[in-house]
Amino acid sequence: MEGVVRHHTMEANGISMHVAETGPEVDAKGTVLFVHGFPELWYSWRHQMEHLAVRGYRCVAPDLRGYGGTSAPPDVASYTAFHIVGDLVALLDALSLAKVFVVGHDWGALIAWYLCVFRPERVTALVNTSVTFMRSIMIRMGPGFVKPTDYFNSTYGPKFYMCRFQVPGVAEQQFMAANAKHLLKQVLCPCFSHGVACEENMDDDPSSMTLPSWLTEADVDYFGASFEKTGFTGAINYYRNLDRNCELAAPGRTPRWRCQPSSLRGPGTLPTTSQGSRTTCTMGGSRRMCRCWRSWWSSLAPATLCSRRRRRR
């Protein structure tokens, strides 16, 4: 059955990676690689995977490095964009997949952009949610370049979560494994935007922790049980490589997109205009897939949907 989730562990790029799959392994219309964000898992994509699998697409969703059933190296420097993109490319190689559609959310979207910068030949099309391409945040561009952490600190202040997460141990005091389920409910509910983003303490107002219609207590339990085992350090280490990623992407890595960007945006979405970005973003692929994205995305929480169509030559 195409909708049945198949779980397995693969060796890729020197780590063990837990991978969930749905859809046909033979004669598929194409393969879709799903890349989750913070603090999430492959499980975030279960509905989309089911939707596309029954339409003939093979769907592959790993737990990223540091998450869930995938290895979590102890060194902070092991969580750069080079490492994460390397993991995905090694996964594709292990599955004998030369080229895939890519769907990313949050940190997964950022990694998906880097995948297109570093290894564009592996990407058929890209659909990104919540994170636009931010050239001056993602790539060191010249002598006037401002490091991402300095930019966020000057723009949003030292209490902004990306700034607070930089010092090992500080974020871990807030994101303790023992409180995983409670923390994840706070992050996934509306209180996140004015709680964890700007304050050192989460918002414990019960009225702000009502689960949205697309999330159940069982879903929170699934996420919570995983992070109770692994903790959050691996996930937080992604933020601690923001500046390092810019340096790694700098040499000869000025991407040239083949088309002008455009986007779909749902109501209630936070603004995504950032230094060096446009407010809307599209990248890569086929119109048939774009229609498919719109179909399954309409049933989920509001967010920014980014894709890109190639120009006609």
Disulfide bonds with the S-S distance in Angstrom:
none
